[in-house]
Amino acid sequence: MPGPPESWPEETGFSLIEVMVALAIFGLAAVALVRLSGVSLASAVTLADRQLAAIVARNQALEAMLERQPPAPAAGRERAGQRDWAWQRRIAPGPLPGT
């Protein structure tokens, strides 16, 4: 049995295993953050595209409602967000009879 605690060698610092485990955990966290930023950037681009597509669709719906003639099938292009968007209007019956 070793002597009293006062005679034990004083331990300071971290062991090699502790440092390696800490670095592995830090590495996993860093990789997760890099992946998260990539996914976040891709989501932002997709969201911006969907928002511009919704604006183009709303513009075309408003133009169809404001025409004096009943809307007819049509297709065209519209510029939004420094980009050309192709659109196509289709006519279909509404959910209620007579609409």
For each residue, the residues with C-beta under 8 A, 3 or more apart:
1:
2: 7 8
3: 6 7 8
4: 7
5: 8
6: 3
7: 2 3 4
8: 2 3 5
9:
10:
11:
12:
13:
14: 18 19 22
15: 18 19
16: 19 20
17: 20 21
18: 14 15 21 22
19: 14 15 16 22 23
20: 16 17 23 24
21: 17 18 24 25
22: 14 18 19 25 26
23: 19 20 26 27
24: 20 21 27 28
25: 21 22 28 29
26: 22 23 29 30
27: 23 24 30 31
28: 24 25 31 32
29: 25 26 32 33
30: 26 27 33 34
31: 27 28 34 35
32: 28 29 35 36
33: 29 30 36 37
34: 30 31 37 38
35: 31 32 38 39
36: 32 33 39 40
37: 33 34 40 41
38: 34 35 41 42
39: 35 36 42 43
40: 36 37 43 44
41: 37 38 44 45
42: 38 39 45 46
43: 39 40 46 47
44: 40 41 47 48
45: 41 42 48 49
46: 42 43 49 50
47: 43 44 50 51
48: 44 45 51 52 81
49: 45 46 52 53
50: 46 47 53 54
51: 47 48 54 55
52: 48 49 55 56 80 81 83 85
53: 49 50 56 57 85
54: 50 51 57 58
55: 51 52 58 59 80
56: 52 53 59 60 78 80 85 87
57: 53 54 60 61 87
58: 54 55 61 62
59: 55 56 62 63 78 80
60: 56 57 63 64 78 87 89
61: 57 58 64 65
62: 58 59 65 66
63: 59 60 66 67
64: 60 61 67 71 89
65: 61 62 71
66: 62 63
67: 63 64 70 71
68:
69: 72
70: 67
71: 64 65 67 74 89 91
72: 69 89 91
73: 88 89 90 91
74: 71 88 89
75: 86 87 88 89
76: 86 87
77: 84 85 86 87
78: 56 59 60 84 85 87
79: 82 83 84 85
80: 52 55 56 59 83 85
81: 48 52
82: 79
83: 52 79 80
84: 77 78 79
85: 52 53 56 77 78 79 80
86: 75 76 77
87: 56 57 60 75 76 77 78
88: 73 74 75
89: 60 64 71 72 73 74 75
90: 73
91: 71 72 73
92:
93: 99
94: 99
95: 99
96: 99
97:
98:
99: 93 94 95 96
